Structures are given as structure tokens and as C-alpha cells.
Amino acid sequence: MISKIIEEAKVQQAKKLIEKSQKIIIVSHMSPDGDAVGSSLAMYHFLLELEKDVQVILPDAFPDFLNWLNASGDILLYDRYPQYAEEAFDAADLILCMDFNSHHRVGENLKQLLEKSSAKKILIDHHLDPDETFDVSISYPSMCATAEVAFRLICRMGYFEEINRNCAEAIYTAMMTDTGRFSYNSDSPEIYYIIAELIKKGVNKDEIHRRVYQNESLDRMRLRGYIIYEKMKVIPTLQCAIITLTEDEMLHFNCQKGDTEGLVNIPLDIKNVNCSVLFKEDRQAGKIKISFRSIGSIAVNELSNKYFNGGGHKNAAGGSWYASMEEAVELFKKVLPDYM
């Protein structure tokens, strides 16, 4: 058994809204990752079992290594089909907000649709400090992934039997990717109880691992080699590794959506490296995108929040910098000792 972490009042509020709604939209954040896509598709398959009219809408494309998930091809991408997305919002009587804590995380266009909609909104998330703009907020940062929150909510509402294999595979994929293959934010014994239940539903965890992590393009493999040999700088005094990538470098390796996913984790395999950071140039947005990973007590979410307009989890966070990459790197090296 797993503990009843979600408050009973919130469980009943969510259950009542779901049961009385018919047209339901599921929305997640920009640059959707494994947890955003997995948790959204998990709720999609669950709601189909309840015979609901449901549509997943994401702001933009997700990585190719998630294309194998059942119904991934049914996801509506706003940046490609804005009219269809707007029509879905107009018809919706309930919106599930998955894996984000603030409306701005879905991008300006979807944010406007979300705020204009009269539909009830349920937040299902695991990030810190959620906005107080949702009708029901089910947010637990102690959980390893939003998909874990979704699993617990479905079970608490009394619908464990409605979790089919497609739903279970989406939950497992989300939990696996959001913990770096269960290498961080994954110490709770209850995570592995959940995994056992998902396997009973038909999940083949070894096959999912191969589909996600052993499905690289030749370009991405060469990008990985380039990063390790040319771009990774290890600073022994800080027990840290820094990777910088310009747009020109990514273009050289024909970098596609999701190709940089997980690269920040590579240096953590080095002995005595307890923190890794990837600085990635985004000229169109006029910023440097930053991914932080750490081991042990280094709270990269606090560092990111204070200095890099970001946040996340203790050992896995993201941020942005609106000046030069060189300035971002120098600031990081300057402030990191305060968090060691």
C-alpha cells in the first residue's frame, strides 16, 4: 500500500469535477519533456476509460523519443494548429493543467486561452510554489514526477482498475525520465511500489528504457562525443562540470527537438563531480537556456531561482539568462560555492 498523501477534500473535489464534465482538455508546458507528455497521456487514457471527450494540447513539439507512446500522434500542438486548439478551449468544461505551476509556463498564446476559458481548472503538478489560480490545486513537490501525482490521484478517486496498459506505460515513462532513470529524486520506497503495480498492468520497463535511451540518431551520438571531448569543462575545486553549446554548434550536428535532453547528466558519471550545468544558446528567444543537475545537498533549484530566473527540484532545475553566455558561466562559478 502507499500512503494517502493527497488531501481527501482535494481528491473529492477533483473526482466531482471529472465525473460531471464531458469535454476535457489536458494542457502542459512549453518544450514538453517526458513528464509533461507522459503524465498528460496517462490522464488522457484514463479519461477515455471513463468515456470522456478528451484532447491533449501542448504548446509545441516534444522529443522524438516519446513518439512511441500510445496516442502521442493524437496530441494537438498549438503552434501548428492554433485554430483547432482555440475551438477545443471554447468547448471545454474542464481543463487539467499538468506539470506546471504557473500559467506563463504554457506560453503567451495558450496562457491567454487558459485565462479566458470559463472551464474549471485542476492543477496536477510537483513543482514548488504553484499559483493560486486553479479551482483545485493538487501539487506535491515531494513526489518524483507529476505522473506519480496522477497515479495517486486516480487510485484515490477509486479508479485503479481503469488504469490500462497505455496509461501505465505513460506513467512509468514520465517517472523514469523525470528522475534520470531513477538516479535522483527517487529515494522514496513508495515509488517502487508504484512501479510494481505498473508492471502488473503490463508495463515492460526494459523495453521502455530501450525505446527512450537506446534510440539515438547518429547526429546525436556525435554531438555527445563532441560535448565530452571539446565542450565539457571540469572544475575540480568546485566539484563541477560546465557545458556550453552555441546555436551554430547545434546546427552543425543537425540538432533536433529533444537532442540535448539528458546531456547535462553526462558529467555526473565522473568521480568527484557533484554538479553539472548545460548552457544552451537560443538566439530566437534572446536568452541562454540553462539546465542544472546535482548530487546530494547542492540545491540547484534555489541557485537557479535566485540568479537565473528559474527553479525546479533540489537536484534538477532549469533557468534562463538574458545576456551573454560568458556572463552566465562566470556568475554561476561565482555563486556555486554558496550552495556546496
C-alpha positions, 0 to 999 in steps of 0.5 A: 500500500502507499500512503494517502498523501493527497488531501481527501477534500482535494481528491473529492473535489477533483473526482466531482469535477471529472465525473460531471464534465464531458469535454476535457482538455489536458494542457502542459508546458512549453518544450514538453519533456517526458513528464509533461507528455507522459503524465498528460497521456496517462490522464488522457487514457484514463479519461477515455476509460471513463468515456470522456471527450478528451484532447491533449494540447501542448504548446509545441513539439516534444522529443522524438523519443516519446513518439512511441507512446500510445496516442502521442500522434493524437496530441494537438500542438498549438503552434501548428494548429492554433485554430483547432486548439482555440475551438477545443478551449471554447468547448471545454468544461474542464481543463487539467493543467499538468506539470506546471505551476504557473500559467506563463509556463504554457506560453503567451498564446495558450496562457491567454486561452487558459485565462479566458476559458470559463472551464474549471481548472485542476492543477496536477503538478510537483513543482514548488510554489504553484499559483493560486489560480486553479479551482483545485490545486493538487501539487506535491513537490515531494513526489518524483514526477507529476505522473506519480501525482496522477497515479495517486490521484486516480487510485484515490478517486477509486479508479485503479482498475481503469488504469490500462496498459497505455496509461501505465506505460505513460506513467512509468515513462514520465517517472523514469525520465523525470528522475534520470532513470531513477538516479535522483529524486527517487529515494522514496520506497513508495515509488517502487511500489508504484512501479510494481503495480505498473508492471502488473498492468503490463508495463515492460520497463526494459523495453521502455528504457530501450525505446527512450535511451537506446534510440539515438540518431547518429547526429546525436551520438556525435554531438555527445562525443563532441560535448565530452571531448571539446565542450565539457569543462571540469572544475575540480575545486568546485566539484563541477562540470560546465557545458556550453553549446552555441546555436551554430554548434547545434546546427552543425550536428543537425540538432533536433527537438529533444537532442540535448535532453539528458546531456547535462547528466553526462558529467555526473558519471565522473568521480568527484563531480557533484554538479553539472550545468548545460548552457544552451544558446537560443538566439530566437528567444534572446536568452541562454537556456540553462539546465542544472543537475546535482548530487546530494545537498547542492540545491540547484533549484534555489541557485537557479531561482535566485540568479537565473530566473528559474527553479525546479527540484533540489537536484534538477532545475532549469533557468534562463539568462538574458545576456551573454553566455560568458556572463552566465558561466562566470556568475554561476562559478561565482555563486556555486560555492554558496550552495556546496 
